[in-house]
């Protein structure tokens, strides 16, 4: 699936890169695989935004912040 298809009814801004093929959607940085979209979630004890560099190194295709 293309990222644009996933986000087609949402107002969003692309900061870098472009439309890409995605294979999964995850919010747990430990489970990211190549081609996944990582969704940053800020919780009481953990902030997913702090894992952006890590998930890119694991092969995430995109990060939703």
N, C-alpha and C positions, 0 to 999 in steps of 0.2 A: 504494500500500500504506500502511496506517496504521502508525505507529511502534509501537503496542501489538502489532500482529501480528508485527513483526520481533523484538520482545523478549519474546514470550509465554512462553517457557520459561526466562527469566532473571529473577532477583531484581534489581529496580532501584528507584530513587527518583527521582521527578520533582521537580526543584528549582524550576522556574518554567514556566508554561504548561501545556499538556496534550497530549492525543493529537493528532497532526497527520499530514497526508498527506505522504509522502516519495516522492521520485522517484529517488534514488540514494544510494549509500553510498561515501564517499571518506575517505582518510586524508592526501591531499596537498592542503594549503590552497590551492595554486595552481590546482587543478582544481575547486574548489567552485562549484556553480551553485545558483540558487534552487531550494529544495525538497530539497536534499541533506541527509543526515546526515553530520556530520564526526566521525570517530573520532580522538581525541587519542592519539598514540603518542609515548612518550619514547624517543629513540634516543641513540646515543653522541655525536652532534654537533648534534642538533636536538630540540626538545621541542614537540610539537604543541599542548600546553596554552597555549603562548605566543601562539598564533594564534587563540584563541577569539574575541576581539573582531573580528578581521579577517574570519573566516568568517561571523559574524553579519551584518556589513555587506554581504557578498556575497550574502546571502539564504539561508544555511543554515537549515533548519527545526529542527534539533536538533543538540546536541553530546553525544557520549558520552565521558565522562572516567573 
